[in-house]
């Protein structure tokens, strides 16, 4: 078995996630809890399989973990660390990549 590498959330990613969860919880607390659990489980798996998700075509240097069709976790990985950089709603407008 491979040795796990540390997982670190950037403060902005944590803030993004909290904002999303608070918005969902206004209408459905159970749905917000379920999304939180799903994101926690999927990001925890990155400590053993950091290359599990595809390289991002929208944000160079990042990988995209799609959590349900509506939410994307952007992260970067190295041999020493998996860093969660942002959590966004998939309908967000992205700058055109050149």
C-alpha beads as a LAMMPS data file, in Angstrom:
LAMMPS data file: protein, C-alpha beads

98 atoms
97 bonds

1 atom types
1 bond types

-500.0 500.0 xlo xhi
-500.0 500.0 ylo yhi
-500.0 500.0 zlo zhi

Masses

1 110.0

Atoms # bond

1 1 1 0.000 0.000 0.000
2 1 1 1.236 3.485 -0.846
3 1 1 2.001 5.879 1.961
4 1 1 -0.628 8.661 2.205
5 1 1 0.478 12.225 1.576
6 1 1 -0.933 15.160 3.556
7 1 1 -4.097 16.940 2.446
8 1 1 -4.313 20.694 2.964
9 1 1 -7.222 23.057 2.300
10 1 1 -6.387 26.636 1.335
11 1 1 -8.429 29.139 3.365
12 1 1 -10.254 30.300 0.209
13 1 1 -11.283 26.740 -0.651
14 1 1 -12.664 26.273 2.840
15 1 1 -14.554 29.566 2.541
16 1 1 -15.913 28.532 -0.881
17 1 1 -17.183 25.241 0.535
18 1 1 -18.799 26.876 3.565
19 1 1 -20.586 29.387 1.338
20 1 1 -21.944 26.583 -0.866
21 1 1 -23.052 24.505 2.120
22 1 1 -24.749 27.456 3.813
23 1 1 -26.656 28.257 0.638
24 1 1 -27.867 24.663 0.261
25 1 1 -28.700 24.375 3.979
26 1 1 -31.124 27.295 3.708
27 1 1 -33.433 24.973 1.743
28 1 1 -32.297 21.485 2.743
29 1 1 -29.985 20.788 5.676
30 1 1 -29.810 17.061 4.851
31 1 1 -28.650 17.837 1.298
32 1 1 -25.935 20.140 2.636
33 1 1 -24.766 17.433 5.063
34 1 1 -24.725 14.823 2.285
35 1 1 -22.676 17.090 0.017
36 1 1 -20.219 17.789 2.861
37 1 1 -19.752 14.065 3.476
38 1 1 -19.282 13.348 -0.228
39 1 1 -16.665 16.075 -0.620
40 1 1 -14.861 14.931 2.539
41 1 1 -14.756 11.314 1.322
42 1 1 -13.582 12.169 -2.188
43 1 1 -10.906 14.633 -1.083
44 1 1 -9.655 12.216 1.616
45 1 1 -9.096 9.605 -1.115
46 1 1 -6.668 12.004 -2.798
47 1 1 -4.106 11.326 -0.059
48 1 1 -3.609 7.854 -1.542
49 1 1 -4.489 8.586 -5.183
50 1 1 -3.600 12.211 -5.962
51 1 1 -3.664 11.685 -9.744
52 1 1 -7.121 10.085 -9.671
53 1 1 -8.827 13.028 -11.413
54 1 1 -8.070 14.692 -14.749
55 1 1 -5.859 17.683 -15.325
56 1 1 -7.951 20.815 -15.655
57 1 1 -8.416 22.355 -19.076
58 1 1 -9.819 25.496 -17.379
59 1 1 -7.133 26.173 -14.773
60 1 1 -3.550 25.276 -15.741
61 1 1 -1.648 23.286 -13.130
62 1 1 -4.793 22.055 -11.387
63 1 1 -6.776 18.835 -11.345
64 1 1 -10.585 18.733 -11.257
65 1 1 -12.504 16.507 -8.889
66 1 1 -16.127 16.634 -10.047
67 1 1 -18.449 16.160 -7.087
68 1 1 -21.817 15.557 -8.671
69 1 1 -22.397 17.442 -11.900
70 1 1 -22.732 20.813 -10.135
71 1 1 -19.634 21.079 -7.949
72 1 1 -15.947 20.970 -8.826
73 1 1 -12.998 20.818 -6.430
74 1 1 -9.799 22.210 -7.921
75 1 1 -6.602 20.848 -6.432
76 1 1 -2.915 20.530 -7.137
77 1 1 -0.687 17.689 -6.131
78 1 1 2.976 17.108 -5.527
79 1 1 4.952 14.282 -3.955
80 1 1 4.660 16.043 -0.583
81 1 1 1.117 17.464 -0.529
82 1 1 -2.364 17.533 -2.019
83 1 1 -3.678 21.096 -1.824
84 1 1 -7.369 21.889 -2.232
85 1 1 -7.405 25.300 -3.920
86 1 1 -11.075 26.059 -4.725
87 1 1 -14.551 24.577 -4.613
88 1 1 -16.898 26.039 -7.234
89 1 1 -20.340 25.587 -8.684
90 1 1 -20.010 24.202 -12.214
91 1 1 -22.162 26.964 -13.727
92 1 1 -19.583 29.579 -12.825
93 1 1 -18.389 31.557 -15.840
94 1 1 -14.798 30.640 -16.685
95 1 1 -12.292 32.813 -18.502
96 1 1 -11.419 31.591 -21.962
97 1 1 -8.178 29.584 -21.916
98 1 1 -5.672 30.699 -24.526

Bonds

1 1 1 2
2 1 2 3
3 1 3 4
4 1 4 5
5 1 5 6
6 1 6 7
7 1 7 8
8 1 8 9
9 1 9 10
10 1 10 11
11 1 11 12
12 1 12 13
13 1 13 14
14 1 14 15
15 1 15 16
16 1 16 17
17 1 17 18
18 1 18 19
19 1 19 20
20 1 20 21
21 1 21 22
22 1 22 23
23 1 23 24
24 1 24 25
25 1 25 26
26 1 26 27
27 1 27 28
28 1 28 29
29 1 29 30
30 1 30 31
31 1 31 32
32 1 32 33
33 1 33 34
34 1 34 35
35 1 35 36
36 1 36 37
37 1 37 38
38 1 38 39
39 1 39 40
40 1 40 41
41 1 41 42
42 1 42 43
43 1 43 44
44 1 44 45
45 1 45 46
46 1 46 47
47 1 47 48
48 1 48 49
49 1 49 50
50 1 50 51
51 1 51 52
52 1 52 53
53 1 53 54
54 1 54 55
55 1 55 56
56 1 56 57
57 1 57 58
58 1 58 59
59 1 59 60
60 1 60 61
61 1 61 62
62 1 62 63
63 1 63 64
64 1 64 65
65 1 65 66
66 1 66 67
67 1 67 68
68 1 68 69
69 1 69 70
70 1 70 71
71 1 71 72
72 1 72 73
73 1 73 74
74 1 74 75
75 1 75 76
76 1 76 77
77 1 77 78
78 1 78 79
79 1 79 80
80 1 80 81
81 1 81 82
82 1 82 83
83 1 83 84
84 1 84 85
85 1 85 86
86 1 86 87
87 1 87 88
88 1 88 89
89 1 89 90
90 1 90 91
91 1 91 92
92 1 92 93
93 1 93 94
94 1 94 95
95 1 95 96
96 1 96 97
97 1 97 98
